Amino acid sequence: MASGDSMSRGEGNDGAAERREDDTATFRKVTTPEQRAANLSPYIDPGLVNHRLVQTFIREHGMRAVDEMTRRLPPNTPDWQREIRLDHNYTIVCLAACRAANLRPLSAVAVEANPEGGEVVCSTETFAAAPEIWERPERMSVNWLPVVECGRKVVLEFTTERVRASNSAPCSLRARRRFRSSPSCAR
């Protein structure tokens, strides 16, 4: 192989090494040293938990864990708080299943030349603003705002029925850095 050949530069696989270097450079440009050094933990906003989808992902073993956590709730928990705590239980078990499955981040799938459809991902992502959420449409969608351009359009579709709150008005649906996309929110 000649020294100028892409394989000798470690760029086989359609320039994957070069893209990783570009991603790293961009990440360093858009984050502070404190942000890069932060000890991040996975998080799903309980207001976006899709119980049916999570149940499909965590299966019977995971549902037993959700059921046990729910049984341990104090019996006098108000209904409104019980519902939120149940969402937290689903979140905790779903994230444990995501860690066990060692899921790839959305950006890794999006940069592939021919990604396989339907792959479950687990990552921190930002989506476009969604001011129309205040009109409470039955369903809505928001576009993914990747940190690095990948040439793919990814849309998060969801029902607003169970969206409980936002961080500010209008709701931006901006995922916190700790948020990990999961079966409850991205496919």
C-alpha positions as CSV (number, residue, x, y, z in Angstrom):
1,M,0.0,0.0,0.0
2,A,1.3,3.5,-0.8
3,S,1.8,5.9,2.1
4,G,-0.9,8.2,0.7
5,D,-3.5,5.3,0.5
6,S,-6.5,5.8,2.8
7,M,-6.0,2.4,4.4
8,S,-2.5,3.3,5.5
9,R,-3.9,6.4,7.2
10,G,-6.4,4.3,9.1
11,E,-9.3,5.7,7.2
12,G,-10.7,2.5,5.8
13,N,-14.4,2.0,6.3
14,D,-15.4,5.1,4.4
15,G,-13.4,7.6,6.4
16,A,-14.6,6.5,9.8
17,A,-11.4,7.4,11.5
18,E,-11.5,10.9,10.0
19,R,-15.1,11.3,11.1
20,R,-14.2,10.3,14.7
21,E,-11.4,12.9,14.7
22,D,-13.8,15.5,13.4
23,D,-16.4,14.5,16.0
24,T,-13.8,14.8,18.8
25,A,-12.6,18.2,17.5
26,T,-16.2,19.4,17.4
27,F,-17.1,18.1,20.8
28,R,-14.1,19.9,22.2
29,K,-15.2,23.1,20.5
30,V,-18.8,23.0,21.8
31,T,-18.1,21.9,25.4
32,T,-16.1,23.4,28.3
33,P,-13.4,21.5,30.1
34,E,-15.8,21.2,33.1
35,Q,-18.5,19.7,30.9
36,R,-16.1,17.2,29.4
37,A,-14.9,16.2,32.8
38,A,-18.4,15.9,34.4
39,N,-19.4,12.5,35.8
40,L,-22.6,11.9,33.8
41,S,-25.3,9.5,34.6
42,P,-27.9,8.2,32.2
43,Y,-31.3,9.8,32.6
44,I,-34.7,9.7,30.8
45,D,-37.1,12.5,31.6
46,P,-40.0,10.7,33.3
47,G,-42.4,12.9,31.3
48,L,-41.5,11.1,28.1
49,V,-41.7,7.5,29.3
50,N,-43.7,5.3,27.0
51,H,-44.7,2.4,29.2
52,R,-45.8,0.0,26.4
53,L,-42.5,0.5,24.5
54,V,-40.4,0.2,27.7
55,Q,-42.3,-3.0,28.6
56,T,-41.4,-4.5,25.2
57,F,-37.8,-3.7,25.7
58,I,-37.3,-4.8,29.3
59,R,-39.4,-7.9,29.0
60,E,-40.7,-10.0,31.8
61,H,-37.6,-9.9,34.0
62,G,-37.6,-6.1,33.8
63,M,-41.3,-5.9,34.6
64,R,-40.8,-7.9,37.7
65,A,-38.3,-5.3,38.8
66,V,-40.7,-2.4,38.0
67,D,-43.5,-4.3,39.9
68,E,-41.3,-4.8,43.0
69,M,-40.2,-1.2,43.0
70,T,-43.8,-0.1,42.7
71,R,-44.9,-2.4,45.6
72,R,-42.4,-0.7,47.8
73,L,-44.0,2.7,47.3
74,P,-45.7,4.0,50.5
75,P,-49.4,3.1,50.5
76,N,-50.4,6.6,51.3
77,T,-48.6,8.1,48.2
78,P,-50.9,10.6,46.5
79,D,-52.1,9.4,43.0
80,W,-50.3,12.3,41.2
81,Q,-47.0,11.4,42.9
82,R,-47.6,7.6,42.5
83,E,-47.9,8.1,38.7
84,I,-44.7,10.1,38.5
85,R,-42.9,7.6,40.8
86,L,-44.1,4.8,38.5
87,D,-42.5,6.6,35.5
88,H,-39.3,6.8,37.5
89,N,-39.4,3.1,38.1
90,Y,-39.8,2.4,34.4
91,T,-36.9,4.8,33.7
92,I,-34.5,3.2,36.2
93,V,-35.2,-0.3,34.8
94,C,-35.1,0.8,31.2
95,L,-31.7,2.4,31.7
96,A,-30.4,-0.7,33.4
97,A,-31.5,-2.7,30.4
98,C,-29.9,-0.2,28.0
99,R,-26.6,-0.5,29.9
100,A,-26.8,-4.3,29.8
101,A,-27.5,-4.3,26.1
102,N,-24.5,-2.0,25.5
103,L,-26.5,0.1,22.9
104,R,-24.7,2.4,20.5
105,P,-25.3,6.1,20.4
106,L,-27.6,7.6,17.7
107,S,-24.7,9.5,16.1
108,A,-22.8,6.2,15.6
109,V,-25.7,4.7,13.8
110,A,-26.4,7.9,11.8
111,V,-22.9,8.2,10.3
112,E,-23.0,4.6,8.9
113,A,-23.4,4.4,5.1
114,N,-26.2,1.8,5.4
115,P,-27.5,1.6,9.0
116,E,-29.9,-1.1,9.8
117,G,-33.4,0.2,10.4
118,G,-35.0,-0.2,13.8
119,E,-31.8,-0.3,15.9
120,V,-32.4,0.8,19.5
121,V,-30.0,3.5,20.5
122,C,-28.9,5.0,23.8
123,S,-27.3,8.5,23.8
124,T,-27.5,12.1,24.8
125,E,-29.3,14.1,22.1
126,T,-30.7,17.5,21.4
127,F,-33.9,18.1,19.4
128,A,-35.4,21.2,17.8
129,A,-37.8,23.5,19.7
130,A,-41.4,22.5,19.9
131,P,-43.5,25.5,20.8
132,E,-46.6,23.8,19.5
133,I,-46.6,21.5,22.5
134,W,-48.5,24.3,24.4
135,E,-51.5,23.7,22.0
136,R,-51.4,20.1,23.2
137,P,-51.7,18.3,19.8
138,E,-52.4,14.6,20.2
139,R,-49.1,13.7,18.5
140,M,-46.1,15.7,17.4
141,S,-42.6,15.3,16.2
142,V,-39.3,17.1,16.6
143,N,-36.1,17.0,14.5
144,W,-32.8,15.8,15.9
145,L,-30.1,18.5,16.0
146,P,-26.8,16.5,15.8
147,V,-23.7,18.0,17.1
148,V,-21.9,17.0,13.9
149,E,-23.6,17.0,10.6
150,C,-24.2,13.4,9.4
151,G,-26.5,13.9,6.4
152,R,-29.4,12.0,8.1
153,K,-32.7,13.3,9.3
154,V,-33.9,11.8,12.5
155,V,-37.3,12.6,13.9
156,L,-38.6,11.9,17.4
157,E,-42.3,11.2,17.3
158,F,-44.4,11.0,20.4
159,T,-47.9,11.5,21.9
160,T,-48.3,14.5,24.1
161,E,-50.8,12.8,26.3
162,R,-48.2,11.8,28.9
163,V,-46.0,14.9,28.7
164,R,-46.3,16.4,32.1
165,A,-43.9,19.3,32.3
166,S,-41.2,21.3,30.6
167,N,-38.1,23.1,31.8
168,S,-39.2,26.4,30.4
169,A,-41.8,27.9,28.1
170,P,-42.0,27.2,25.3
171,C,-40.9,23.6,25.7
172,S,-37.7,23.0,23.8
173,L,-37.5,19.3,24.5
174,R,-33.8,19.8,24.7
175,A,-32.3,16.7,26.2
176,R,-30.2,17.3,29.2
177,R,-26.6,16.1,28.9
178,R,-27.5,13.2,31.2
179,F,-30.4,12.2,29.1
180,R,-29.9,8.9,27.3
181,S,-32.1,8.2,24.3
182,S,-33.7,4.8,24.8
183,P,-36.5,2.7,23.6
184,S,-38.8,5.0,25.4
185,C,-38.0,7.8,23.1
186,A,-35.9,7.0,20.0
187,R,-35.9,4.1,17.6
